[in-house]
Amino acid sequence: MFYLKGNNTELTALVFDLGNVMIDYNPERFMFELGINPEYIPRLIEITDGRPEWADYDKGVYTRDDIAAMAIRDEPSLRREIKHYLKHRAECFTALTPNVALMYRAKEAGLKTYLLSNCSEEDYAYFYDHFIFLHDMDGIVISGACKICKPDPAIFDLLLKTYPEIDPAHTLFVDDVKANCNGGSKAGLLTLNLPAAGVIEEYLEIREK
């Protein structure tokens, strides 16, 4: 039986964010691994992942090529680095193995597991092909497909309508962004605002039946 520490409500389901919960998200490391000059990295982050239009990329309003064109307009001198980074960025993500293992342990205990992520369809297609655990989720909602991003209440409504078996009062939503957790709380879910790449099991109490 799974419980959030400090809460005696038995959990029947877990809803995971993707970046920094199930896979790592560290643009600075990604760029370094891709051989980009460290002097360029702060500016490159600012004009790619850090740009305000990135949320619309996650919604599917813009494509990866659109983001590249915007970034190049902002910093033409980094044209090569921008194209290289955006082309290969998804390849740099790695699974957070303790949290993936926790997902499977929860499934073995009879809990349902779901994904609720702000993620473009382009990136998600790559992740789905390369992270087998995504195939074993009981349900998935991503912003790129539904055109809604967390913490918009509509995406939580969509999750609960799409998967009516979810009982919010017995479901833990795990996200590394506080605003998203606040959105989950308003939808009636229990929430865990996980530190980036934190270990979920440290915040749970797992009891034998």
C-alpha positions as CSV (number, residue, x, y, z in Angstrom):
1,M,0.0,0.0,0.0
2,F,1.3,3.4,-1.0
3,Y,0.8,6.6,1.0
4,L,2.2,10.1,0.7
5,K,4.2,10.7,3.9
6,G,2.2,12.7,6.4
7,N,-1.1,11.7,4.7
8,N,-2.9,8.5,5.8
9,T,-4.9,8.3,2.5
10,E,-4.1,5.2,0.6
11,L,-3.1,5.9,-3.0
12,T,-4.7,4.1,-5.9
13,A,-3.0,6.0,-8.7
14,L,0.1,8.1,-9.5
15,V,0.2,10.8,-12.2
16,F,3.7,11.7,-13.2
17,D,5.2,14.8,-15.0
18,L,7.9,13.8,-17.5
19,G,10.8,16.3,-17.4
20,N,12.7,16.2,-14.1
21,V,10.4,13.6,-12.7
22,M,10.7,10.5,-15.0
23,I,13.5,11.8,-17.3
24,D,16.1,14.5,-16.5
25,Y,15.9,18.0,-18.0
26,N,19.1,19.9,-17.9
27,P,19.7,22.1,-21.0
28,E,23.1,23.3,-19.7
29,R,24.3,19.7,-19.6
30,F,22.7,18.8,-22.9
31,M,24.5,21.7,-24.6
32,F,27.8,20.8,-23.0
33,E,27.4,17.1,-24.1
34,L,26.7,18.3,-27.6
35,G,30.0,20.1,-27.8
36,I,28.7,23.7,-27.6
37,N,31.2,26.3,-26.4
38,P,30.4,26.9,-22.7
39,E,30.6,30.6,-23.3
40,Y,27.6,30.4,-25.5
41,I,25.4,28.3,-23.3
42,P,23.7,30.9,-21.1
43,R,22.6,32.9,-24.1
44,L,21.6,29.8,-26.0
45,I,19.4,28.6,-23.2
46,E,17.8,32.1,-23.0
47,I,16.8,32.0,-26.7
48,T,15.7,28.4,-26.9
49,D,14.2,26.6,-23.8
50,G,14.0,29.9,-22.0
51,R,12.1,31.9,-24.6
52,P,8.4,32.8,-23.9
53,E,7.2,31.0,-27.0
54,W,8.5,27.7,-25.7
55,A,5.1,27.1,-23.9
56,D,3.4,27.4,-27.3
57,Y,5.9,24.9,-28.7
58,D,4.8,22.5,-26.0
59,K,1.2,23.2,-27.1
60,G,2.0,22.5,-30.7
61,V,1.5,26.1,-31.9
62,Y,5.1,26.2,-33.1
63,T,7.4,23.5,-34.5
64,R,11.0,22.9,-33.6
65,D,11.9,24.7,-36.9
66,D,9.8,27.7,-35.8
67,I,11.7,27.9,-32.5
68,A,15.0,27.7,-34.4
69,A,14.0,30.5,-36.7
70,M,13.0,32.7,-33.7
71,A,16.3,32.0,-31.9
72,I,18.4,32.7,-35.0
73,R,16.6,36.0,-35.4
74,D,17.6,36.8,-31.8
75,E,21.2,35.7,-32.2
76,P,22.3,35.1,-35.8
77,S,25.9,34.5,-34.7
78,L,24.8,31.3,-33.0
79,R,22.9,29.9,-36.0
80,R,25.0,26.7,-36.1
81,E,24.7,26.1,-32.4
82,I,21.0,26.7,-32.3
83,K,20.3,24.3,-35.2
84,H,22.6,21.6,-33.7
85,Y,21.1,21.9,-30.2
86,L,17.5,21.8,-31.3
87,K,18.1,18.9,-33.7
88,H,19.7,16.7,-31.1
89,R,18.3,18.0,-27.8
90,A,15.8,15.1,-27.3
91,E,18.6,12.6,-27.6
92,C,20.3,14.0,-24.4
93,F,17.5,13.1,-22.0
94,T,18.1,10.1,-19.7
95,A,15.7,8.2,-17.6
96,L,15.6,8.9,-13.8
97,T,15.9,5.2,-12.9
98,P,14.8,5.4,-9.3
99,N,11.5,7.0,-10.3
100,V,11.0,4.6,-13.2
101,A,11.6,1.7,-10.8
102,L,9.1,3.3,-8.4
103,M,6.5,3.4,-11.2
104,Y,6.9,-0.3,-11.8
105,R,6.8,-1.1,-8.1
106,A,3.5,0.9,-7.8
107,K,2.1,-1.0,-10.7
108,E,3.0,-4.3,-9.1
109,A,1.2,-3.2,-6.0
110,G,-2.0,-2.6,-8.1
111,L,-1.8,1.2,-8.6
112,K,-2.6,2.8,-11.9
113,T,0.1,5.1,-13.4
114,Y,-0.4,8.0,-15.8
115,L,1.6,10.7,-17.5
116,L,0.6,14.4,-17.6
117,S,3.3,16.4,-19.3
118,N,3.9,19.7,-21.1
119,C,5.7,18.3,-24.1
120,S,5.5,18.8,-27.8
121,E,4.4,16.0,-30.0
122,E,7.8,16.1,-31.8
123,D,9.7,15.5,-28.6
124,Y,7.2,13.0,-27.2
125,A,7.4,10.8,-30.4
126,Y,11.2,10.5,-29.7
127,F,10.7,9.8,-26.0
128,Y,8.0,7.2,-26.7
129,D,10.4,5.3,-29.0
130,H,13.3,5.4,-26.6
131,F,11.8,5.1,-23.1
132,I,10.0,1.8,-22.8
133,F,8.4,2.8,-19.5
134,L,6.1,5.1,-21.4
135,H,4.5,2.1,-23.1
136,D,3.6,0.8,-19.7
137,M,1.6,3.8,-18.4
138,D,-2.1,3.3,-18.0
139,G,-2.8,6.6,-19.6
140,I,-1.0,9.6,-21.1
141,V,-2.0,13.3,-21.7
142,I,0.5,15.6,-23.3
143,S,0.1,19.2,-24.1
144,G,1.3,18.9,-27.7
145,A,-1.7,16.6,-28.5
146,C,-4.4,18.5,-26.6
147,K,-3.1,22.0,-27.1
148,I,-3.3,22.8,-23.4
149,C,-0.4,23.3,-21.0
150,K,-0.3,22.9,-17.2
151,P,-1.3,24.6,-15.0
152,D,-4.4,25.4,-17.1
153,P,-7.3,23.7,-15.2
154,A,-8.5,22.4,-18.6
155,I,-5.7,19.9,-18.8
156,F,-6.5,18.4,-15.4
157,D,-10.2,18.3,-16.4
158,L,-9.1,16.4,-19.6
159,L,-7.1,13.9,-17.6
160,L,-10.0,13.1,-15.3
161,K,-12.5,12.9,-18.1
162,T,-10.3,10.8,-20.3
163,Y,-9.5,8.4,-17.4
164,P,-12.7,8.4,-15.3
165,E,-11.3,5.5,-13.2
166,I,-8.9,8.1,-11.5
167,D,-10.2,9.0,-8.0
168,P,-8.5,12.4,-7.4
169,A,-8.7,12.0,-3.6
170,H,-6.6,8.9,-3.8
171,T,-4.3,10.0,-6.6
172,L,-0.9,11.6,-6.3
173,F,0.3,14.0,-8.9
174,V,4.1,14.5,-9.0
175,D,5.6,17.6,-10.7
176,D,8.7,19.7,-10.3
177,V,6.9,23.0,-10.9
178,K,5.0,24.5,-8.0
179,A,2.4,26.2,-10.2
180,N,1.5,22.9,-11.8
181,C,1.1,21.3,-8.4
182,N,-1.2,24.1,-7.4
183,G,-3.2,23.3,-10.5
184,G,-3.4,19.7,-9.5
185,S,-4.5,20.6,-6.0
186,K,-7.3,22.7,-7.4
187,A,-8.4,19.6,-9.5
188,G,-8.7,17.7,-6.2
189,L,-5.5,15.6,-6.6
190,L,-2.9,15.0,-3.9
191,T,0.3,16.6,-5.0
192,L,4.1,16.3,-4.6
193,N,6.2,19.2,-5.7
194,L,9.3,17.2,-6.3
195,P,12.8,18.9,-6.4
196,A,14.2,18.7,-9.9
197,A,15.3,15.1,-10.5
198,G,14.4,14.2,-6.9
199,V,13.6,10.6,-5.8
200,I,9.9,10.1,-5.4
201,E,10.1,7.2,-3.1
202,E,11.7,9.4,-0.4
203,Y,8.3,11.2,-0.1
204,L,6.2,8.0,0.1
205,E,5.4,5.5,2.8
206,I,5.1,2.0,1.4
207,R,3.4,-0.5,3.7
208,E,3.0,-4.2,3.2
209,K,-0.6,-5.4,3.1
